[in-house]
Amino acid sequence: MDLALYFLIKRFLVNQNYPINSEELKLQLLSHPSYPSLHSVTGLLNHLGIENIALEVPKDIETLKELPDIFLSITSTQEYILVQKQEEHIELLFDSKDKKNVATSEFLTIWSGIVVAIEKKDSNEIGESSPYTKKNIPYYLLAIIVIGLFFFTKPTFFNSIHFILSLIGLTISVLIVKHDLGYKSNTIEKLCSSNKSSSCDAVLNSTGASISKYVKLSDACLIYFVSVTLYWLLTQSYSIPQSIIAVPSILSILVTPVSIYYQSRVIKKWCPLCVGITGVLWLQFFSLFINMDIFQNLNFELSDSLSLLISFLFVSVAWSFIRPFINRSLELNKLYISHYKFIRNFDLFASALNKNKTIDTDIHEIDGMEIILGNRNAPLSILLVTNPQCHYCKKAHFDLEKILNKHAQDISIIIRFSVHTEKDNLGLKISQRLLELYNSPQIEQFKSAMQEAYSEEANLEKWIEKWEAPKIGSHLNVLEMEKKWCLDHEINFTPALYVNGKEYPKEYEREYLSYFIEELTELSNTVLENIEHLEMVDR
């Protein structure tokens, strides 16, 4: 899966001081139905609540001077680039993660004129560190603990050299396994694409990179270096003789000529990571000569042999369980992205929505008296039929509140209560009081009261105590008309959701509505424009 655009957007947001969740960013981008189009980029930024502007501008120096210092763009060959203006040149980061400095005149020849810009966020507003940094903290701590434990035992010079080389080999092995599993990173890409004769893909995806159907050389490298690292920790901690380490160090270099021949003669491409492993193995072999006593005392004591055997067995068995788990996790992630890509297909959603009949959501007798949130003149109207005593309505209100926070000017949300009005009940009282607060000058009080009434922890009796009981008969006519409307349209259960008079499709979770607001708004505006045009023609 090509993650080049993801890396560019991530770098763009980080440079503009926006805290990001890498996994959420990746999911929302890759699952966008039009990925990797420009629409998927602006759709992602809108979903994240980041104000952005995307436009095509004239390709001249005067216009370029007026643009922000950093922006996302596209070349004339349809390649995404991150553009950063410098005093003497333009710095370009391509979606291949190649950085290049070009003169302004050269940039204008390859630029398409497309600009995606966002406002730089004040660094003081960032309250916490990057999720990426937090995610890697456990690995940093583990590395510090492992190195600390080893050197706490005061190892010899030879032991230290061999151990450090094992850690270097382990690091390279992790990079190889990550590349093998399909993970993308700047580090791996730079190492594997250092020149024309380098290609990790060509080597690692070849038949020669597999020992068997289930075991690849990348697995063997990881198992080897983890086992040797574990061996050093065991023997140093328990003062066990360490002469047997010479055996794996000698045996391992026997496979290196095969690896070099295969890359140079068969594949005719070099894998820098594989070459790095070869180099580490040879350095470990040569390090044996630092301590010549190791050959003279090669007596294979039981404790020494068991330490090495236990290390290799433990790591091999552990990896045999971990590798399939990682493979399944990656497959599930791909399935997860495909699922969301299917869900977010607007044509399918519109088809499901349009299959439902349109009902008249207006109640003219109480026009202007109902709770309407957002822009009451917006062409996109969402109606929520709710009840304060309805448990499932809480989630519906939460979902619509998130939509309203992002699209307050683009939608109107009608809150219509379905409560029994012929008897004195708690749901009726709360509905009446909410209508009172909505029609009072203190609109902020209404918002707080509404949020509390539909929060997961809501206690309606305490809510009434806090916000006071309504006046007798207050807004009773409004609630009676709303209930009558529900009965007339056979709406017997809450919550019920309607989009421009059509019932929200049962095939879709309510939370998915946020994915379609932009398209629904555009469609509603188009319909409104067509109606206005026809009215002008009739005149």
PEGILIN-V942802 format. One record per backbone hydrogen bond with DSSP energy under -0.5 kcal/mol. NH is the residue of the N-H (numbers start at 1). CO is the residue of the C=O. If there is no record, write none. Layout:
# PEGILIN-V942802
<<NH | CO> <NH | CO>>
This chain:
# PEGILIN-V942802
<<3 | 1> <7 | 3> <8 | 4> <9 | 5> <10 | 6> <11 | 7> <12 | 8> <13 | 9> <14 | 10> <15 | 11> <16 | 12> <17 | 14> <18 | 13> <19 | 17> <22 | 20> <25 | 21> <26 | 22> <27 | 23> <28 | 24> <29 | 25> <30 | 26> <31 | 27> <32 | 29> <35 | 32> <37 | 34> <40 | 37> <41 | 37> <42 | 38> <43 | 39> <44 | 40> <45 | 41> <46 | 42> <47 | 43> <48 | 44> <49 | 46> <50 | 45> <51 | 49> <53 | 117> <55 | 115> <57 | 55> <57 | 113> <60 | 58> <64 | 60> <65 | 61> <66 | 62> <66 | 63> <67 | 63> <67 | 64> <71 | 83> <72 | 116> <73 | 81> <74 | 114> <75 | 79> <76 | 110> <78 | 75> <81 | 73> <82 | 93> <83 | 71> <83 | 81> <84 | 91> <85 | 69> <86 | 89> <90 | 102> <91 | 84> <92 | 90> <92 | 100> <93 | 82> <94 | 92> <94 | 98> <95 | 80> <97 | 94> <100 | 92> <102 | 90> <102 | 100> <107 | 103> <108 | 104> <109 | 105> <109 | 106> <110 | 106> <110 | 107> <111 | 107> <112 | 74> <115 | 55> <116 | 72> <117 | 53> <119 | 51> <121 | 16> <125 | 122> <126 | 123> <127 | 125> <131 | 20> <134 | 130> <135 | 131> <136 | 132> <137 | 133> <137 | 134> <138 | 134> <140 | 136> <141 | 137> <142 | 138> <143 | 139> <144 | 140> <145 | 141> <146 | 142> <147 | 143> <148 | 144> <149 | 145> <150 | 146> <151 | 147> <152 | 148> <153 | 149> <153 | 150> <154 | 151> <160 | 156> <161 | 157> <162 | 158> <163 | 159> <164 | 160> <165 | 161> <166 | 162> <167 | 163> <168 | 164> <169 | 165> <170 | 166> <171 | 167> <172 | 168> <173 | 169> <174 | 170> <175 | 171> <176 | 172> <177 | 173> <178 | 174> <179 | 175> <180 | 176> <181 | 177> <182 | 178> <182 | 179> <183 | 178> <189 | 185> <190 | 186> <191 | 187> <192 | 188> <193 | 189> <194 | 191> <198 | 195> <199 | 270> <203 | 199> <204 | 200> <205 | 201> <206 | 203> <209 | 206> <210 | 207> <211 | 215> <212 | 215> <217 | 209> <219 | 216> <220 | 216> <221 | 217> <222 | 218> <223 | 219> <224 | 220> <225 | 221> <226 | 222> <227 | 223> <228 | 224> <229 | 225> <230 | 226> <231 | 227> <232 | 228> <233 | 229> <234 | 230> <235 | 231> <236 | 232> <237 | 233> <238 | 234> <239 | 236> <240 | 235> <245 | 242> <246 | 243> <247 | 244> <248 | 244> <249 | 245> <250 | 246> <251 | 247> <252 | 248> <253 | 249> <254 | 251> <255 | 252> <256 | 253> <257 | 253> <259 | 255> <260 | 256> <261 | 257> <262 | 258> <263 | 259> <264 | 260> <265 | 261> <266 | 261> <266 | 262> <267 | 262> <268 | 263> <269 | 263> <270 | 197> <272 | 270> <275 | 271> <276 | 272> <277 | 273> <278 | 274> <279 | 275> <280 | 276> <281 | 277> <282 | 278> <283 | 279> <284 | 280> <285 | 281> <286 | 282> <287 | 283> <288 | 284> <288 | 285> <289 | 286> <290 | 287> <291 | 287> <291 | 288> <292 | 290> <294 | 291> <295 | 292> <296 | 292> <297 | 293> <298 | 295> <299 | 297> <305 | 301> <306 | 302> <307 | 303> <308 | 304> <309 | 305> <310 | 306> <311 | 307> <312 | 308> <313 | 309> <314 | 310> <315 | 311> <316 | 312> <317 | 313> <318 | 314> <319 | 315> <320 | 316> <321 | 317> <321 | 318> <322 | 318> <323 | 319> <325 | 321> <326 | 322> <327 | 323> <328 | 324> <329 | 325> <330 | 326> <331 | 327> <332 | 328> <333 | 329> <334 | 330> <335 | 331> <336 | 332> <337 | 333> <338 | 334> <339 | 335> <340 | 336> <341 | 337> <342 | 338> <343 | 339> <344 | 340> <345 | 342> <346 | 344> <349 | 345> <350 | 346> <351 | 347> <352 | 348> <353 | 349> <354 | 350> <355 | 351> <356 | 353> <359 | 501> <361 | 359> <364 | 362> <366 | 363> <367 | 364> <369 | 366> <370 | 366> <371 | 415> <372 | 370> <373 | 413> <375 | 408> <375 | 411> <376 | 374> <378 | 375> <380 | 410> <381 | 379> <382 | 412> <383 | 498> <384 | 414> <385 | 383> <385 | 496> <386 | 384> <386 | 416> <390 | 387> <391 | 389> <394 | 391> <396 | 392> <397 | 393> <398 | 394> <399 | 395> <400 | 396> <401 | 397> <402 | 398> <403 | 399> <404 | 400> <405 | 401> <406 | 402> <406 | 403> <407 | 403> <408 | 404> <410 | 407> <411 | 407> <412 | 380> <413 | 373> <414 | 382> <414 | 412> <415 | 371> <415 | 413> <416 | 384> <416 | 414> <417 | 415> <418 | 386> <419 | 417> <425 | 423> <429 | 425> <430 | 426> <431 | 427> <432 | 428> <433 | 429> <434 | 430> <435 | 431> <436 | 432> <437 | 433> <438 | 434> <439 | 435> <440 | 437> <443 | 441> <446 | 442> <447 | 443> <448 | 444> <449 | 445> <450 | 446> <451 | 447> <452 | 448> <453 | 449> <454 | 450> <455 | 452> <458 | 455> <460 | 458> <463 | 459> <464 | 460> <465 | 461> <466 | 462> <467 | 463> <468 | 464> <474 | 471> <476 | 473> <479 | 475> <480 | 476> <481 | 477> <482 | 478> <483 | 479> <484 | 480> <485 | 481> <486 | 482> <487 | 483> <488 | 484> <489 | 485> <490 | 487> <491 | 486> <492 | 490> <495 | 385> <496 | 385> <498 | 383> <499 | 502> <500 | 381> <500 | 498> <502 | 499> <503 | 357> <504 | 497> <508 | 505> <512 | 509> <513 | 510> <514 | 511> <515 | 512> <516 | 513> <517 | 514> <520 | 516> <521 | 517> <522 | 518> <523 | 519> <524 | 520> <525 | 521> <526 | 522> <527 | 523> <528 | 524> <529 | 525> <530 | 526> <531 | 527> <532 | 528> <533 | 529> <534 | 530> <535 | 531> <536 | 532> <537 | 533> <538 | 534> <539 | 535>>
